[in-house]
Amino acid sequence: MFDQLKQIMELRKMQDQIKKHTVSVEQRGVRLSMRGDFEVTSLELNDELDGRTQSGIIMALMREAREQLQKEMAKAFAGQM
């Protein structure tokens, strides 16, 4: 019983650490920041680019940020589990 409670507490602690971790990626003046729980916290657009171009860049930045977060979290928690 205590082992399960301890595991739950450790998981909650890990969730809190994940939420605090943030990455920022940029491409052609478009900047995106994403938290470890994959919530986008900021998005800065480039007024010199048209909407279609920015849309494609945003999608690429979201993939890049997600991949970067996954790699960093895997490294950070590899020894803890």
N, C-alpha and C positions, 0 to 999 in steps of 0.2 A: 504494500500500500504506500509506504513512504517512498519507495523507489519510483513509483508512478507519479507521485506528487512532485518529487524532485525533478523528474523529466519534464513535467508540465511547466514547472517554474523556469527551467533552463530554456525550453522552447519559447516561452513568453519573452525571456531576456533576449534571445536571438532575434525574435520579431522586432523588438524595440531597436536593436542595433541595426537591423536591416532598414527600418524606416528612416533612421538618422543618416544613412549613407546616401550620398548624392553624387551623380556624375553629370558633367556638362559636355556637350559635343557641339561642334560648329562646322558649317559648310557654306561657303559663299555668302557670308554675312548673316545667315540664319542660325540662331543659337537655341538649343533646347537643353533644359535641365530635367533630370528624372531622379526620383527617390528610389531606394532599394526595393520598395513595394510596387515599383513600376508606375507610380503616379507622376505625371508630368507636372512639375512645379513652376516652370516658366518657359515661355516661348517668345523669342524676339525675331521679328521678321525683317527682311531687307526690302525697303520701299523701291529699290531700283529693279527688282525682279518681278515678273508677272506672276499672277496667281497660280497658273499651271506649273510653272517652274518651282515655285515655293512649295506647292503641294507635294511634288516629287521629292524635294529635299527634306521636307518634314518627315515623310515616310521613311526615308533612308536614315535620318537622324534617330528616329524612334527605334529602328532595328539596331543601329549601332550602339545606342545607349543601353538598350536591353541586353545585348550581347556582352557589353563591357561590364555591366552590373552582375550578370550571371557568372562571368569569369572571376571577378573580384570577390564575390560572395563565396564561390566554391573554394577559392584559395583561403579566404579568411576562416571558413568554418570546417575545412577539411580535417584539421586536428582536433576540433571540439567534439566531433561525433564519434 
